[in-house]
Amino acid sequence: MQIKYPFTVTLAGDSIWNYTGPREVTVSNITIDSSLDEDDGYMMVNVLHDTTWEIYTDSAFGPAISSKLGFDVSFTEQGMQDDGCASMEGTLEPECACYGCTTMRHACIDEILN
């Protein structure tokens, strides 16, 4: 699974920061840094987009990015947000112990990271 860029996210419009930009946000790239805590599966995720940081807390943005990645992510703290880049984080569940696991989460993470 490879993410095709750019793609758009339709915001819910419920950010607590009075976001007044367009409801459609274009995402041009996502970078994932999993080296911070490999044992826990913690990943720092930066999402490059074409609007301001005030999209922070919009309830549709995180689920849309999670859907593209195949694992759940959420915004980090407000002070880490920048215009054009959403700071997010997620935890990848450890690979399950079942024989021949083929879930998207386990089978495709190497493709997402590379």
Secondary structure, DSSP 8 states (H G I E B T S, - for coil): ----SSEEEE--S--TT---S-SEEEEEEEEEEEEEETTTTEEEEEEEESS-GGGTT-TTHHHHHHHHHTS-EEE--GGG-BTTEEEEEEE------STT---HHHHSHHHHH-
